[in-house]
Amino acid sequence: MARSHLTLAALATSALPGLDVAQARAHSQRAHGLFDSALIIDRDGRELIIRVPRSQAAETEQSADLVALRALTVGNRSRLPFDVPEFVGQAPAGPTRAVLYELLPGDSFETDALTGHVGVSGSIGRSIAAIHGLPTAFITDAGLPQQTALDCRTSTIALIDRAAETGYLPAALLRRWEQATDDDSLWQFAPTVVHGSLSDESFLIVDDAVSGILGWSALSVGDPARDLNWLLAARGEAAETAVASYLAARQGGDPRLTQRALLYAELELARWLLHGSDTRNQEIVDDAVVMLDGLVETVHSNTMESLSTDTGPVLDVADVETLLDATPHGSLGRDAGASPHGSAMLTDSFDRSEFASLRDPFEESADADSAEAREGADSTHSSGSESASGTADDESGERDRSDPFAELDGEGDPNATVAYSFEDIEELTARSTDAQASTRSSSE
């Protein structure tokens, strides 16, 4: 049975001796019934919140929240552009305990409302960036969890495997997520301090800016993308502003951040499925299945961003030259028999044979870039032929355009190490062949 606000007011006086309660009323911060809570106002107008957990899970969350709040010292809080809840006192409440906090000013809003305003969205992005900019040492000192990039990858793989074992996970999503976890470049990032459980319920807003952030029970060192995944599911027109403001405040350094955030956002459906499976609640399982099927349709309609951009092996100059010497030039033609998708190892989350009529927007962009590269190569061939027939470079030091590697080697050093994808190799081969033909023609 839920505790009344009068009962909670009595507990507040036990948690804070000398508290003179003037008013008390029920309070809810969209906590989904996990806590009994009340707003307490004393004779001096001071506003407090008292919360009593209603389940073991809620009590565990509250305990973790208290540890995190103690770790957020005055020095750490001073680095944040918003307020953090402050612990005031606690008192026994049957088998659990009541915890008293200072009330933070501000209003809470649904996700789409938060991301529907440019000013609010920008403030959210900067606030998340401030959390990620905190020094990690205090997390260690407080004994809070710490994950490396490898730990984050491993736990993600374990989650996907568990979801697959239920038998309800669509094969297309399993392939999409496995490709993401197989992409090494996706998991090359520096862990930061993370809030760990951000959602629309975490933010309090005053005057179109974040005034406070709640719910610090998952404070840890981990993948910063976890604090952004909820934004990628928002439908507010200014949702992208929050991400852009975050990236500007953090000044880049993690080019695959938003792709991991998208992966985590999708995996929330897997978590919901596992929750239903673990609690044997078929209604939740059915709900998760419907949402997973909807995600499949979104992915297949090419409206969802790719999670992986693996382009295959990377070769240095020596590898490229060896490959060119050993490969018949005629076999690399772009005409008959050429793959419509090029030589790069393009990733996809679904079976192309089943969805042949669909085109990945990333592939279309790659095709356009390839066409531009070929046009640029044609003009380069022309200047290369002139150089091969005896036209010398001018005194400004312009490099020899007949050398197919000169344009890509930044310093013109034949021993320098340069990385090439298979598309680079194919392009260089075509240019080399054309340059040789032009040279023979000029000689004749």
Solvent accessible surface area in square Angstrom, and as a share of the most:
residue,aa,sasa,rsa
1,M,227,1.01
2,A,59,0.45
3,R,76,0.28
4,S,57,0.36
5,H,68,0.30
6,L,123,0.61
7,T,64,0.37
8,L,2,0.01
9,A,12,0.09
10,A,60,0.46
11,L,28,0.14
12,A,0,0.00
13,T,54,0.31
14,S,71,0.46
15,A,10,0.08
16,L,40,0.20
17,P,114,0.72
18,G,83,0.80
19,L,19,0.10
20,D,75,0.39
21,V,37,0.21
22,A,41,0.31
23,Q,103,0.46
24,A,23,0.18
25,R,127,0.46
26,A,79,0.61
27,H,50,0.22
28,S,93,0.60
29,Q,50,0.22
30,R,70,0.25
31,A,25,0.19
32,H,148,0.66
33,G,47,0.45
34,L,68,0.34
35,F,16,0.07
36,D,9,0.05
37,S,20,0.13
38,A,0,0.00
39,L,10,0.05
40,I,0,0.00
41,I,23,0.12
42,D,17,0.09
43,R,163,0.59
44,D,136,0.70
45,G,46,0.45
46,R,94,0.34
47,E,75,0.34
48,L,0,0.00
49,I,15,0.08
50,I,0,0.00
51,R,57,0.21
52,V,0,0.00
53,P,5,0.03
54,R,120,0.44
55,S,53,0.34
56,Q,129,0.57
57,A,76,0.59
58,A,1,0.01
59,E,47,0.21
60,T,79,0.46
61,E,67,0.30
62,Q,2,0.01
63,S,38,0.25
64,A,35,0.27
65,D,14,0.07
66,L,3,0.01
67,V,63,0.36
68,A,1,0.00
69,L,6,0.03
70,R,140,0.51
71,A,10,0.08
72,L,2,0.01
73,T,73,0.43
74,V,125,0.72
75,G,38,0.36
76,N,9,0.05
77,R,55,0.20
78,S,86,0.56
79,R,137,0.50
80,L,14,0.07
81,P,88,0.55
82,F,14,0.06
83,D,72,0.37
84,V,9,0.05
85,P,14,0.09
86,E,98,0.44
87,F,63,0.26
88,V,32,0.18
89,G,8,0.07
90,Q,77,0.34
91,A,5,0.04
92,P,115,0.72
93,A,8,0.06
94,G,70,0.68
95,P,134,0.85
96,T,21,0.12
97,R,64,0.24
98,A,0,0.00
99,V,0,0.00
100,L,0,0.00
101,Y,12,0.04
102,E,48,0.21
103,L,52,0.26
104,L,22,0.11
105,P,81,0.51
106,G,30,0.29
107,D,88,0.46
108,S,37,0.24
109,F,86,0.36
110,E,107,0.48
111,T,31,0.18
112,D,51,0.26
113,A,57,0.44
114,L,3,0.01
115,T,0,0.00
116,G,46,0.44
117,H,82,0.36
118,V,102,0.59
119,G,33,0.32
120,V,11,0.06
121,S,0,0.00
122,G,4,0.04
123,S,12,0.08
124,I,0,0.00
125,G,0,0.00
126,R,128,0.47
127,S,3,0.02
128,I,0,0.00
129,A,7,0.05
130,A,24,0.18
131,I,0,0.00
132,H,4,0.02
133,G,47,0.45
134,L,6,0.03
135,P,57,0.36
136,T,58,0.34
137,A,64,0.50
138,F,22,0.09
139,I,0,0.00
140,T,77,0.45
141,D,123,0.64
142,A,37,0.29
143,G,67,0.65
144,L,21,0.10
145,P,87,0.55
146,Q,95,0.42
147,Q,59,0.26
148,T,76,0.44
149,A,19,0.15
150,L,124,0.61
151,D,59,0.30
152,C,0,0.00
153,R,46,0.17
154,T,76,0.44
155,S,42,0.27
156,T,1,0.01
157,I,67,0.34
158,A,49,0.38
159,L,18,0.09
160,I,3,0.01
161,D,67,0.35
162,R,111,0.40
163,A,0,0.00
164,A,36,0.28
165,E,144,0.65
166,T,35,0.21
167,G,68,0.65
168,Y,94,0.36
169,L,20,0.10
170,P,27,0.17
171,A,63,0.49
172,A,10,0.08
173,L,1,0.01
174,L,45,0.23
175,R,92,0.34
176,R,10,0.04
177,W,0,0.00
178,E,72,0.32
179,Q,60,0.27
180,A,0,0.00
181,T,7,0.04
182,D,103,0.53
183,D,8,0.04
184,D,83,0.43
185,S,47,0.30
186,L,0,0.00
187,W,11,0.04
188,Q,130,0.58
189,F,23,0.10
190,A,76,0.59
191,P,45,0.28
192,T,13,0.07
193,V,0,0.00
194,V,3,0.02
195,H,1,0.00
196,G,29,0.28
197,S,57,0.37
198,L,13,0.07
199,S,39,0.25
200,D,17,0.09
201,E,42,0.19
202,S,7,0.05
203,F,0,0.00
204,L,9,0.04
205,I,12,0.06
206,V,61,0.35
207,D,136,0.70
208,D,77,0.40
209,A,42,0.33
210,V,9,0.05
211,S,22,0.14
212,G,0,0.00
213,I,0,0.00
214,L,38,0.19
215,G,36,0.34
216,W,0,0.00
217,S,32,0.21
218,A,40,0.31
219,L,2,0.01
220,S,17,0.11
221,V,12,0.07
222,G,4,0.04
223,D,0,0.00
224,P,6,0.04
225,A,0,0.00
226,R,52,0.19
227,D,0,0.00
228,L,1,0.01
229,N,20,0.10
230,W,25,0.09
231,L,1,0.01
232,L,64,0.32
233,A,73,0.57
234,A,16,0.13
235,R,196,0.71
236,G,13,0.12
237,E,175,0.79
238,A,6,0.05
239,A,12,0.09
240,E,144,0.64
241,T,39,0.23
242,A,0,0.00
243,V,17,0.10
244,A,59,0.46
245,S,19,0.12
246,Y,5,0.02
247,L,64,0.32
248,A,73,0.57
249,A,54,0.42
250,R,84,0.31
251,Q,161,0.72
252,G,47,0.45
253,G,83,0.80
254,D,28,0.15
255,P,121,0.76
256,R,26,0.10
257,L,4,0.02
258,T,38,0.22
259,Q,13,0.06
260,R,0,0.00
261,A,0,0.00
262,L,15,0.08
263,L,0,0.00
264,Y,4,0.01
265,A,19,0.14
266,E,6,0.03
267,L,2,0.01
268,E,80,0.36
269,L,36,0.18
270,A,0,0.00
271,R,97,0.36
272,W,92,0.32
273,L,0,0.00
274,L,10,0.05
275,H,83,0.37
276,G,0,0.00
277,S,44,0.29
278,D,94,0.49
279,T,75,0.44
280,R,225,0.82
281,N,58,0.30
282,Q,97,0.43
283,E,141,0.63
284,I,25,0.13
285,V,6,0.03
286,D,70,0.36
287,D,64,0.33
288,A,0,0.00
289,V,36,0.21
290,V,104,0.60
291,M,73,0.33
292,L,0,0.00
293,D,69,0.36
294,G,33,0.31
295,L,15,0.08
296,V,22,0.13
297,E,122,0.55
298,T,49,0.28
299,V,7,0.04
300,H,24,0.11
301,S,59,0.38
302,N,33,0.17
303,T,103,0.60
304,M,47,0.21
305,E,73,0.33
306,S,18,0.12
307,L,4,0.02
308,S,6,0.04
309,T,64,0.37
310,D,58,0.30
311,T,68,0.40
312,G,14,0.13
313,P,67,0.42
314,V,100,0.58
315,L,36,0.18
316,D,50,0.26
317,V,11,0.07
318,A,63,0.49
319,D,66,0.34
320,V,0,0.00
321,E,76,0.34
322,T,93,0.54
323,L,66,0.33
324,L,20,0.10
325,D,127,0.66
326,A,81,0.63
327,T,31,0.18
328,P,98,0.62
329,H,79,0.35
330,G,73,0.70
331,S,78,0.51
332,L,56,0.28
333,G,45,0.43
334,R,82,0.30
335,D,127,0.66
336,A,103,0.80
337,G,87,0.84
338,A,46,0.35
339,S,64,0.41
340,P,106,0.66
341,H,52,0.23
342,G,33,0.32
343,S,55,0.36
344,A,14,0.11
345,M,100,0.45
346,L,66,0.33
347,T,32,0.19
348,D,24,0.13
349,S,7,0.04
350,F,16,0.06
351,D,64,0.33
352,R,72,0.26
353,S,94,0.61
354,E,121,0.54
355,F,45,0.19
356,A,82,0.63
357,S,106,0.69
358,L,56,0.28
359,R,84,0.31
360,D,17,0.09
361,P,61,0.38
362,F,93,0.39
363,E,6,0.03
364,E,86,0.38
365,S,60,0.39
366,A,32,0.25
367,D,55,0.29
368,A,53,0.41
369,D,85,0.44
370,S,30,0.20
371,A,38,0.29
372,E,115,0.51
373,A,50,0.38
374,R,92,0.34
375,E,121,0.54
376,G,36,0.35
377,A,6,0.04
378,D,89,0.46
379,S,71,0.46
380,T,18,0.11
381,H,25,0.11
382,S,62,0.40
383,S,42,0.27
384,G,1,0.01
385,S,22,0.14
386,E,95,0.42
387,S,27,0.18
388,A,43,0.34
389,S,68,0.44
390,G,66,0.63
391,T,77,0.45
392,A,91,0.71
393,D,67,0.34
394,D,86,0.45
395,E,182,0.81
396,S,95,0.62
397,G,64,0.61
398,E,81,0.36
399,R,82,0.30
400,D,59,0.31
401,R,73,0.27
402,S,29,0.19
403,D,60,0.31
404,P,22,0.14
405,F,29,0.12
406,A,9,0.07
407,E,82,0.37
408,L,74,0.37
409,D,10,0.05
410,G,62,0.60
411,E,156,0.70
412,G,44,0.42
413,D,59,0.31
414,P,105,0.66
415,N,134,0.69
416,A,29,0.23
417,T,113,0.66
418,V,31,0.18
419,A,68,0.52
420,Y,4,0.02
421,S,27,0.17
422,F,65,0.27
423,E,65,0.29
424,D,50,0.26
425,I,6,0.03
426,E,26,0.11
427,E,27,0.12
428,L,0,0.00
429,T,3,0.02
430,A,37,0.28
431,R,15,0.06
432,S,17,0.11
433,T,45,0.26
434,D,58,0.30
435,A,14,0.11
436,Q,81,0.36
437,A,45,0.35
438,S,31,0.20
439,T,52,0.30
440,R,139,0.51
441,S,76,0.49
442,S,60,0.39
443,S,93,0.60
444,E,181,0.81
